[in-house]
Amino acid sequence: MTELAEGVNCQWRIAARPVGNVKREDFEYRETEIPEPGEGEFLLRTLYLGLAPVMRMYMLGEAVAQARPLEIGDIIHGRGVAEVVASKHPDYQVGDVVQGQLGWQTYKISRGTPGERFFKMPVNDMPLGHAGGTLGMTGLSAWGGWMQCADARPGDRVLVSGAAGGVGTLVVQMARIQGCHVTAMAGGPEKCRFLEELGCDRTIDYKSEDLAGRLPELFPDGIDVYFDNVGGDTLSACLDNLAMGARIVLCGSISEYLLDEPYGLMNYTRLRSVNGTMRGFFVYNFWDRFDECVEQLAGWIRAGQLRPVEQVIEGFHRMPEALARLYDGVNVGVQICQVRADLLHGETK
Ligand SMILES: NC(=O)c1ccc[n+]([C@@H]2O[C@H](COP(=O)([O-])OP(=O)(O)OC[C@H]3O[C@@H](n4cnc5c(N)ncnc54)[C@H](OP(=O)(O)O)[C@@H]3O)[C@@H](O)[C@H]2O)c1
């Protein structure tokens, strides 16, 4: 299957619980009838789907926030951008473009209930595909974690791990906008070069450098804010190099997701000696601030201060491959699948 089949609902479902990274045989491709909307319902046609590391947890059947734990044979959870193509719902008109929980499928019926809300974009001058990434969940994650949890001040010495990923590329740019001095960590010289182009003051290639040795050299007076996307021994090394009053934002722990047992942090008590804080957050807890987030990010994009970094894979048939890329660390910025070939990425509706 390479061309998108027309006249049917194409879906990716769970065939097997992944062991290690996801593989093609963990996914089942299925075609079903396109559903007809009943009274109070509307039909969505998927345009873009975002990809995120959490999706492997969905495939493992783990309970993640409000998302229903998935069984073998279920459609995989996934958020994206869609247009309303038929409607018997007073609040959704044919032609509306919304973003929300679509699942890995090309059509979805919704009643627009509170648990299944679809958001109309609060800005209408931005390319449509951004709603699947920079101005979607990835943007809200980065904005919620950085703007609401880091308590950053101009001149702060900031370290961001997973810096070349979807969340990381936004966090490093917001930190620069706020006048922080930003060190970005990523794997490999190409990603590090890219991050310097993006405005980072300096980079650490964690795949070739000894982090525990580098941090005291780069931060002789300690780290003011560490934005943690990776967890594990990176978090542990940062805890050993904190400045007075340091803040750690716990966003993710991607280095631990493929492990059988979590890492088991031993040195968190280092926070005491520097009056430090470690604060976690969950993106869904910022739902009610979605419009504010999108307006602020869009404002920076318009002003040329923030560059959306999005890698677009074309074709719904490539969704399994696109997810595997996240764990292989191949992606730069947020990974998005453009589901329909008849769209130009960047098209504004
Ligand atoms: N708290 C929340 O509500 C929330 C919301 C969204 C995302 N998250 C979490 O935030 C993190 C970043 O998400 P994202 O969407 O930006 O993901 P992403 O685009 O896939 O980026 C993650 C980056 O992590 C790096 N990475 C992968 N494996 C690694 C390893 N073993 N050690 C160190 N780095 C590794 C990769 O780059 P390199 O090549 O540089 O290794 C990759 O580009 C994830 O842990 C995700 O689960 C949390």
The ligand as an ORCA input file, in Angstrom:
! r2SCAN-3c Opt
* xyz 0 1
  N       5.311     16.123     29.783
  C       4.558     16.154     28.703
  O       3.368     16.435     28.757
  C       5.185     15.855     27.372
  C       4.575     16.277     26.190
  C       5.218     16.012     24.974
  C       6.426     15.318     24.964
  N       6.947     14.884     26.138
  C       8.244     14.169     26.169
  O       9.219     15.113     25.777
  C      10.291     14.446     25.138
  C      10.532     15.091     23.780
  O       9.373     14.905     22.974
  P       9.424     15.299     21.436
  O       8.048     15.253     20.930
  O      10.260     16.493     21.251
  O      10.228     14.030     20.858
  P      11.131     13.926     19.563
  O      10.794     14.946     18.559
  O      11.109     12.483     19.193
  O      12.581     14.289     20.094
  C      13.202     13.555     21.060
  C      14.697     13.581     20.811
  O      15.268     12.811     21.849
  C      16.483     12.294     21.385
  N      16.666     10.926     21.877
  C      16.096      9.795     21.432
  N      16.550      8.737     22.138
  C      17.416      9.266     23.041
  C      18.233      8.696     24.056
  N      18.229      7.384     24.279
  N      19.021      9.520     24.793
  C      19.027     10.846     24.578
  N      18.273     11.450     23.625
  C      17.497     10.638     22.879
  C      16.479     12.271     19.876
  O      17.503     13.113     19.410
  P      19.078     12.747     19.439
  O      19.436     12.245     18.098
  O      19.687     14.028     19.785
  O      19.271     11.665     20.455
  C      15.125     12.879     19.522
  O      15.220     13.804     18.468
  C       9.902     12.987     25.070
  O      10.487     12.302     26.155
  C       8.393     13.027     25.218
  O       7.881     11.816     25.740
  C       6.367     15.147     27.334
*
